[in-house]
Amino acid sequence: MEILALVKRVPATDSKIKVAGDGKSIDPQGIEFVLNPYDEFAVEQALKTKEALGGTVTVLTVGGPESQKELRTCLAMGADKAVLMKHEGPELDAHALATVLAAKIEELHPDLVFCGRQAVDTDDAQVGQRLAALLGWSCLSDAGTFELSDGSWTGTRDIEGGKESVKGSLPAVITCNKGLNEPRYPNLKGIMMAKKKPLEECEVQGAENKETLVALTPPPARPEPAILGEGPEAVAVLMDKLKNEAKVL
Amino acid sequence: MNGEEWTNFRLTEEQEMIRDTARKFAEEQLLPQAVDIDLEARFPAETFRQMAELGFLGLPISEEMGGAGMGYFAYCLALEEIAKVCASTALGLEAHISLCTYLIDSFASEEQRRKYVPDLASGEKLGSFGLTEPEAGSDAGGTRTVARRDGDSYVIDGRKAFITNANHAGTFVITARTDSESSTGTKGISAFIVERDTPGFHIEKGETKLGMRGSDWANLVFEGMRVPVENRIGGEGEGFQFFMKTLDAGRVAIGALALGIAEGAYERALRYAQERMAFGKPLAKQQAVAFKLAEMATRIECARHLVYHGCRLKDQGVEAFAKEAAMAKVVASEAATFCADEAIQIHGGYGYTAEYHVERMYRDAKLCEIGEGTSEICRLVISRRILAD
């Protein structure tokens, strides 16, 4: 079975994000970049599927040369090969990204594609579904469980207050949610072997954005806390503020 | 602050990956239990199994001997990351690798290495190192444990004190006198490998500790313990130098561990100082606090330079690096106690509580000024080297 996992390099979730001078990108200075946490579930699921059924796992990303680091991490986790589709400059929108990925996937013709439900930088959560649509494949989004048997898949997706159980045919695109599995750490053997595994590079071609990022706005600074008073006298002031300023009562 | 900012020691891709894996492992697996294992004085045996699976227990040991062959620098980067979060866990790992496994791998015969190192490198067995005695610490020449030759074995009597990993270890390296019971000095001291289930070998509960409470320790008691001659490392009387050379490399690793504590405390203090408001502005904007942070960051960078330099010397195979190793340990361990102390001060009352971690780091840091050569012994080593030149 040919399995593909799509991954992305993103700022670590505990990074302090600053908007860059252009007002529409982030300042990478002092930020630690990591493999998108949801993509870890995708890579883990790809590896588990390979361990159960055999085959190869390829990891693929679209990004700058620095993304090699995240690809090597996936190789150290156990993926067999990696593909870096080089793209620099403004980030591709979900349509453009799904289009270039679909073209590459036609070439690689995997049976299964796993990706994270969303990348934690833009939180767009569109690429997997768009990709399935472009390819005309089945799709399970937000997978909480996933199983393969006899050429078809079954899985569940967490929905408000319950679960949806879904069945589908192969090939398929599965977008992975937290809880699907427990991603492994790259072990030292894996780290040693990662260097020797193939990492292919190619250029992204013909990508055209349909959307333009206009501006990034950081959340407003939190207002400073104030002490309204002490003891029973403070209650009336607090009630007033809750009713008339915060309007929560 | 992290390694990237430090351009003189560029990390290889593998070293970077090991550091990142150790960091992630520490934050996800060690942080949630760090306070509890300290309060309960509980050795996290399951964590050591996890680290063994990842290959950490044989990180710098050669592939031929079942390790990962990643070098001392990569190993120290991992120790640093683990110690940032849980120094107790780092200490158990350090004693296993730097003291026990390295001693056997560096000084034992080919046959002994093949017999013991692979099980240690895989984590099948945990290692422990018994040098200190109730009446012989810095003055190791005062060793009282005696090994009497009897046919093709030795009969060993004596005790070892404050021995890290003792309750959980399967393989021990120990020192004992092979000259005469009444002698003192270092010439008649030999080294032995002792297996846990040897008759006459007892483990006696360790004392309650100030810090490093999640690290295991105990006293070793030998009563007519019979050890085959083939378990002696090197010739009679050669053991002391093996232990001293092992401690040189161990000091670099303790330096890395102390560096991790210093950074862990600093990072917490920095975050707190930027968030906590007093007198209408963040603590970090008050000069009294800003200067503390500046001093902490400076001492951390000093420590990092010396520790990484020590690692490089070790990886380059430089034999005579006792001075540099001692310098790294002194500076890093004193940076750790300083930074942990200041981190508590910056946190104020919160810093005095277990929840904020820095009080644990303060207690843990103190060990680094004592274990594997006190600061005074390190300064003695440094002074002897510079005065001999």
Interface residues (C-beta under 8 A of the other chain):
Chain A: E32 V34 K69 R72 T73 A76 Y185 P186 N187 L188 K189 I191 M192 A194 K195 E224 P225
Chain B: N2 E13 E14 E16 M17 I18 D20 T21 K24 F25 E53 L54 G55 F56 G58 L59 A68 G69 M70 M277
